[in-house]
Amino acid sequence: MKRTILFFILITVLQNANAQSELSLHFMDRVWQVGNTNPAMMSQHKVVFAFPGVYSNFSHSPFSLNDFIVEENGQTILKVNDVIGELEENNILNLNLNAESFHFGMRFKKFQVGIHHAAKLNSYVNYPDVLFKTLWDGNAQYIGQAVNL
């Protein structure tokens, strides 16, 4: 039970960059990847080979890492009990991951051809606070009640 929460915290801590690929890439006509979000745009380059890359985005509605990771007496402390109080009745968790392994393209006079491989994950989870409270504190507080998880 607590391993699940520690895994969630680990994923959150490993998140080191938060970029808006979908917002900024759309009109960048000098990069080949503009075709990922805007297929009508043609790149100015004739031949393109892109190295592998990773893009990730994580967001969570009720709290951030700074709410429960604190420095006290030179030690990093996780205050998970403080986070449980910050949860809203309905919480939103959003995770996007794009791992591109290969990208090759060629532009001819009036058209361009490309081949590309990527593994993509887009998740949007809406969960109640009862789910997190049950994972952390157990279900004893809800005995005899109907709980929506």
C-alpha positions as CSV (number, residue, x, y, z in Angstrom):
1,M,0.0,0.0,0.0
2,K,2.7,2.5,0.9
3,R,4.8,1.2,-2.0
4,T,2.2,2.6,-4.3
5,I,2.5,6.1,-2.8
6,L,6.3,5.9,-2.7
7,F,6.2,5.0,-6.4
8,F,4.0,8.0,-7.1
9,I,6.4,10.2,-5.2
10,L,9.3,8.8,-7.1
11,I,7.7,9.5,-10.5
12,T,6.9,13.0,-9.3
13,V,10.5,13.7,-8.1
14,L,12.0,12.4,-11.3
15,Q,10.0,14.9,-13.2
16,N,12.6,17.6,-13.9
17,A,11.3,19.5,-16.9
18,N,7.9,20.8,-17.7
19,A,7.6,22.0,-21.3
20,Q,4.6,23.0,-23.4
21,S,5.4,21.1,-26.6
22,E,1.8,21.2,-27.8
23,L,1.6,25.0,-27.3
24,S,4.9,26.1,-28.7
25,L,5.6,23.6,-31.5
26,H,2.6,24.4,-33.6
27,F,4.0,27.4,-35.4
28,M,7.8,26.7,-35.3
29,D,8.3,26.4,-39.1
30,R,12.1,25.9,-38.8
31,V,11.9,22.6,-37.0
32,W,10.8,19.3,-38.7
33,Q,8.7,18.2,-35.7
34,V,6.2,21.0,-36.5
35,G,4.4,18.3,-38.5
36,N,3.6,16.4,-35.3
37,T,1.1,19.1,-34.3
38,N,0.5,21.0,-37.6
39,P,0.7,18.6,-40.6
40,A,0.0,21.5,-43.0
41,M,3.4,23.2,-42.2
42,M,6.4,22.2,-44.3
43,S,9.9,22.3,-42.9
44,Q,12.5,24.5,-44.6
45,H,15.1,21.7,-44.4
46,K,15.6,19.1,-47.2
47,V,16.8,16.2,-45.2
48,V,16.3,15.8,-41.4
49,F,17.4,13.2,-39.0
50,A,16.4,13.7,-35.4
51,F,18.1,12.0,-32.4
52,P,16.1,10.2,-29.8
53,G,14.4,12.4,-27.3
54,V,12.0,12.4,-24.4
55,Y,9.3,14.8,-23.5
56,S,7.2,14.6,-20.3
57,N,4.7,16.7,-18.6
58,F,3.1,16.1,-15.1
59,S,0.5,18.1,-13.3
60,H,-1.6,17.6,-10.3
61,S,-4.4,19.9,-9.1
62,P,-4.4,20.1,-5.3
63,F,-0.7,20.2,-4.3
64,S,2.8,20.4,-5.6
65,L,6.1,18.8,-4.4
66,N,7.0,21.8,-2.3
67,D,3.9,21.1,-0.2
68,F,5.3,17.9,1.3
69,I,9.1,17.9,0.6
70,V,10.8,20.1,3.2
71,E,14.3,20.7,4.4
72,E,14.7,20.5,8.2
73,N,18.1,20.4,10.0
74,G,19.9,19.5,6.7
75,Q,17.6,16.6,6.0
76,T,15.0,16.2,3.3
77,I,11.7,15.1,4.9
78,L,8.5,13.8,3.2
79,K,5.4,15.1,5.0
80,V,2.8,12.9,3.4
81,N,0.3,13.4,6.2
82,D,0.2,17.2,5.4
83,V,-0.6,16.4,1.8
84,I,-3.6,14.3,2.6
85,G,-5.2,17.4,4.2
86,E,-4.6,19.4,1.0
87,L,-6.6,17.0,-1.2
88,E,-9.8,18.3,-2.7
89,E,-13.0,16.2,-3.0
90,N,-12.1,15.6,-6.7
91,N,-8.5,15.7,-7.8
92,I,-6.9,15.7,-11.3
93,L,-3.7,14.0,-12.2
94,N,-2.3,14.5,-15.7
95,L,0.8,12.7,-17.1
96,N,2.1,12.9,-20.7
97,L,5.2,11.1,-21.9
98,N,6.6,11.0,-25.4
99,A,9.7,9.0,-26.1
100,E,10.9,9.4,-29.7
101,S,13.3,6.8,-30.9
102,F,13.7,7.6,-34.6
103,H,12.8,10.5,-37.0
104,F,13.9,10.8,-40.6
105,G,12.4,13.1,-43.2
106,M,13.0,14.5,-46.7
107,R,11.4,17.5,-48.4
108,F,10.9,17.6,-52.2
109,K,9.6,20.6,-54.1
110,K,6.0,20.6,-53.0
111,F,5.7,17.8,-50.5
112,Q,7.6,16.2,-47.7
113,V,7.9,12.6,-46.6
114,G,8.9,11.4,-43.1
115,I,9.1,8.3,-41.0
116,H,9.2,8.4,-37.3
117,H,8.7,6.2,-34.3
118,A,7.6,7.3,-30.8
119,A,6.0,5.7,-27.8
120,K,3.4,8.1,-26.3
121,L,1.4,8.1,-23.1
122,N,-1.3,10.6,-22.4
123,S,-3.2,10.1,-19.2
124,Y,-5.9,12.2,-17.4
125,V,-7.2,10.8,-14.1
126,N,-9.9,12.3,-12.0
127,Y,-9.9,10.6,-8.5
128,P,-11.6,11.3,-5.2
129,D,-9.7,12.2,-2.0
130,V,-11.2,9.0,-0.4
131,L,-8.9,6.9,-2.7
132,F,-5.7,8.5,-1.4
133,K,-6.9,8.5,2.2
134,T,-7.8,4.8,2.0
135,L,-4.3,3.9,0.5
136,W,-2.5,5.8,3.2
137,D,-4.7,5.3,6.4
138,G,-6.5,2.1,5.5
139,N,-10.3,1.5,5.2
140,A,-11.1,1.3,9.0
141,Q,-12.5,4.9,8.9
142,Y,-15.1,3.9,6.3
143,I,-16.5,0.7,7.8
144,G,-20.2,0.5,7.4
145,Q,-20.2,3.3,4.7
146,A,-20.5,3.1,0.9
147,V,-17.4,4.8,-0.5
148,N,-16.9,5.8,-4.2
149,L,-13.4,5.0,-5.2
